[in-house]
Amino acid sequence: MSYETVEYAERPSRVPGAVLWTRTSGGAAGLVYPVLPDGCMDLLWTGGRLMVAGPDTRAYRPAPEAAARYVGIRFYPGTAPAFLGVPAHELRDRRVSLADLWPSAEARRLAERMDAARDPAAVLESVALARVGGTEPPDPLLAHVVKALDAGRSVAATAEEAGINARLLHRRSLAAFGYGPKTLARVLRLQRALALARGGLSYAETAFVAGFADQAHLARDVKELTGMPLGELLSPRPA
């Protein structure tokens, strides 16, 4: 299986709970590399269009003819709905035009600014800063939920520590993260496992440290969430 040549870079953003990123691709035609679930949401610009990438429950595979350049701002779990003005569950597993969420004239003006800018990432960041400044800050409860689940705590323990019942935690998670806390925990555990395996741990050690029952559990979860076996995900992509 061959993939396109991809260059990806990111840097911290002045927007709290976000990073700026750029992605360029080229080389011989081939299968584009999938975007894996990470609990985040993105506002991205490509080919003169502004799009919103909702929270994924499975790998997203861009079309082979996808644009060669992307600029985006990625919001950590729970931080994008206030910025976008839309509950996260309405965007789950979706890519939508920003004009479908914001007034079309506003989205069009921003796209035109991005098209004309020498540094589109700076424009995107300035717009995000201005908009975030006019919204209520994210509920501190959301950060606690992400931190607890990412540390491997159970949903029940997370709800108890937050001082709410499991049903309320589920409802608030849908609006903030796009899915319930059990799915968020799976996605965060997947990302922990990938980081550990890329860092050189064996699959068995990765499964133990990341919080899987065993190596077989790790393999099943990776395949279900990404559509690919772990070994293929970790294989170096061609330059």
WOQUI-V517975 format. One record per pair of residues at least 12 apart in sequence whose ideal C-beta (glycine too) atoms are under 6 Angstrom apart, sorted by the first residue. I is the first residue (numbers start at 1). J is the second residue. D is the distance in whole Angstrom. If there is no record, write none. Layout:
I:J:D, I:J:D
This chain:
2:30:4, 3:30:6, 3:31:6, 3:33:5, 3:237:5, 4:25:5, 4:27:5, 4:30:5, 4:32:6, 5:26:5, 5:27:3, 6:25:5, 7:24:5, 8:23:5, 9:22:5, 13:125:6, 14:129:6, 15:128:5, 15:129:6, 15:132:6, 17:76:4, 17:79:4, 18:73:5, 18:75:5, 19:74:5, 20:73:6, 20:121:5, 20:125:6, 21:72:5, 21:74:6, 22:71:5, 23:70:4, 24:69:5, 25:68:5, 26:68:6, 32:62:5, 32:66:6, 34:59:4, 34:61:5, 35:60:4, 36:59:5, 36:226:6, 37:56:4, 37:187:5, 37:225:6, 38:191:6, 39:77:4, 39:184:6, 39:187:5, 40:74:5, 41:54:6, 41:55:6, 41:75:5, 41:80:4, 42:72:5, 42:74:5, 43:73:5, 44:70:5, 44:72:3, 45:71:5, 45:114:5, 45:120:6, 46:67:4, 46:70:5, 47:67:4, 48:115:5, 50:98:4, 50:107:6, 50:111:5, 51:95:6, 52:96:5, 52:98:6, 53:95:5, 54:91:3, 54:92:5, 54:94:5, 55:88:6, 55:92:6, 55:178:3, 56:93:6, 57:93:6, 59:226:5, 59:227:5, 71:120:4, 71:121:5, 73:124:5, 73:128:5, 77:146:5, 77:177:5, 78:138:6, 78:142:4, 78:176:4, 78:177:6, 79:138:5, 82:135:5, 83:131:6, 83:132:6, 84:101:6, 86:101:5, 87:175:4, 88:176:6, 88:177:6, 88:178:4, 89:174:4, 89:178:5, 92:178:4, 110:127:6, 141:162:6, 142:176:5, 144:162:6, 145:158:6, 149:184:6, 149:185:4, 149:188:6, 150:188:5, 152:211:4, 155:181:5, 155:182:6, 169:181:6, 189:210:6, 189:211:6, 190:225:5, 192:210:4, 193:206:5, 193:210:4, 196:209:6, 196:210:6, 197:234:6, 203:215:5
